[in-house]
Amino acid sequence: MKEQSSDGDVSTVDVISPAAPFFLTLGPEYLRRLILPLLAYSNNETYVRYKLPWTPHHLGDWPVCSILSQEQEQM
């Protein structure tokens, strides 16, 4: 899920979280598909390693989505 009003961040937690009840009601599989990439990234299951103690804000900018952990926003 891409933020429409920002600089093109993909899978931002602050957009997915408020939308979670909608997806849980109408299609839980969609929510699973939105959350799994964030969980894989934060659990270091991707080629880009995440080394910070807090949850990642997003996966990167569209279309590449390969943000380094030092480029993450502290939220």
C-alpha positions as CSV (number, residue, x, y, z in Angstrom):
1,M,0.0,0.0,0.0
2,K,1.5,3.3,-1.1
3,E,1.1,6.6,0.6
4,Q,-0.6,8.9,-1.9
5,S,0.2,12.3,-0.2
6,S,3.8,11.8,0.6
7,D,7.0,11.1,-1.2
8,G,6.0,7.6,-2.4
9,D,6.7,5.5,0.7
10,V,5.5,1.9,0.4
11,S,3.9,-0.2,3.2
12,T,3.9,2.6,5.8
13,V,2.8,1.4,9.2
14,D,0.9,4.6,9.9
15,V,-1.3,3.9,6.8
16,I,-1.8,0.2,7.3
17,S,-2.7,0.3,11.0
18,P,-5.8,2.6,10.6
19,A,-6.9,0.5,7.6
20,A,-6.5,-2.8,9.4
21,P,-10.2,-3.0,10.7
22,F,-11.4,-2.5,7.1
23,F,-9.3,-5.3,5.8
24,L,-10.1,-7.6,8.7
25,T,-13.8,-7.2,8.0
26,L,-13.8,-7.4,4.2
27,G,-10.8,-9.6,3.4
28,P,-8.3,-10.7,6.1
29,E,-6.1,-12.2,3.4
30,Y,-5.4,-8.7,2.1
31,L,-4.2,-7.5,5.6
32,R,-1.9,-10.6,5.8
33,R,-0.4,-9.7,2.4
34,L,0.1,-6.1,3.6
35,I,1.8,-7.0,6.9
36,L,4.0,-10.0,5.8
37,P,6.6,-7.8,3.8
38,L,7.0,-5.5,6.9
39,L,7.4,-8.5,9.2
40,A,9.9,-10.1,6.8
41,Y,11.9,-6.9,6.6
42,S,12.0,-6.2,10.3
43,N,12.9,-9.9,11.0
44,N,15.9,-9.6,8.5
45,E,14.4,-12.1,6.0
46,T,15.3,-9.7,3.1
47,Y,18.6,-8.8,1.5
48,V,18.4,-5.3,3.2
49,R,19.2,-5.8,6.9
50,Y,17.1,-4.0,9.5
51,K,19.2,-3.2,12.6
52,L,17.1,-0.8,14.6
53,P,15.3,-1.5,17.9
54,W,12.0,0.0,16.8
55,T,9.4,-1.0,14.1
56,P,10.2,0.1,10.6
57,H,8.1,3.0,9.3
58,H,8.0,1.8,5.7
59,L,9.8,-0.5,3.1
60,G,11.2,2.3,0.9
61,D,10.2,4.4,-2.0
62,W,8.2,3.2,-5.0
63,P,9.2,1.2,-7.1
64,V,12.4,-0.1,-5.6
65,C,11.5,-0.5,-1.9
66,S,15.0,-1.1,-0.5
67,I,15.4,1.4,2.3
68,L,18.4,1.0,4.6
69,S,17.8,0.9,8.3
70,Q,19.8,4.1,8.9
71,E,17.4,5.9,6.5
72,Q,14.3,4.9,8.5
73,E,12.3,7.6,10.4
74,Q,12.3,7.3,14.2
75,M,8.7,7.2,15.0
